[in-house]
């Protein structure tokens, strides 16, 4: 109720205005239609039917989106005929306190804000030329989506189907797909810019990729073998259905020279049991980074139901027997540093077994 309505109500209820039984009857007749009128206000739209994405931004100014490297059908076969093809359904919302009462045709296009985001997050190349290696990179060459989406009257949510072709993509780059809701006379994009634009940081995944616990992985400088260090986590990035890569040692995506230190882990399942097998380690830059695999890595996968929430399934991928040498030749000019990496990496995924679609069931 507005201020004037509140003042009228106070006037009616004032004990100085009324007395006696007749007054109570009159009071009742006045208040009932007054309150009914207040309730009628909520039958009208309180806001606007703005059009927006459901793509909340994180601290880095992007929305993390996990998409299977290959989308499979119910029989486990590639949905689009071959590996590396997938899709993601991006929710488009009609806001407001009442249902959408019109047939809407929403238009979409490429957003031009990625360069602004890179400048704000990482700085200008004019101060440091290699800073661009930390920039988010436009993913438009690997993705496509319809130019329009129909949302019929009576519905408040539509799904924009974004198609991906991950074949040939190199995840050393931080790929972002920028999409914008275009203006049109028939609707109004949400006035808040981060509602009408989606900055999708896309992470394709396979059975082995993700954030591994690295607390049992040691990194030792060859010049000081008694002083071993470690890490909390190490991310494995998709290469194909059976291969991921890590950055060697404690190198991660915050380094501009990270592309020099990719270590590939190829999973080779046992013929009789796909939940165990060997892991082949290699590098495509061994001549410079000195990579030598000195171990015999293997993996095993096991699942365990949660003791408190039985519908929650814990799936573990454990890589043991990791042992390799590498040389950091770019951190300090003319001073290569040799390292030995040994230990175990463990990946845990939590799956909600009540959700049939695996990418939605995984609790990222």
Secondary structure by P-SEA (a helix, b strand, c coil): ccaaaaaaaaaaacccccccaaaaaaaaaaaaaaaaaaaaccccccccbbbbbccccccccbbbbbbbcbbbcccccccccccccbbbbbbbbbccccccccbbbbbbbbbcaaaaaaaacccccccccccccccccccccccccccccccccccccccbbbbbbccccccccbbbbbbbbcccccccccccccccccccccccccccccccccccbbbbccccccbbbbbcbbbbbbccccbbbbccccccccccccccbbbbbbbbcccccccbbbbbbbbcccccccccccccccbbbbbbcccccccbbbbbbbbccccbbbbbccccccbbbbbbbbbbbbbbbbbccccccccccccc
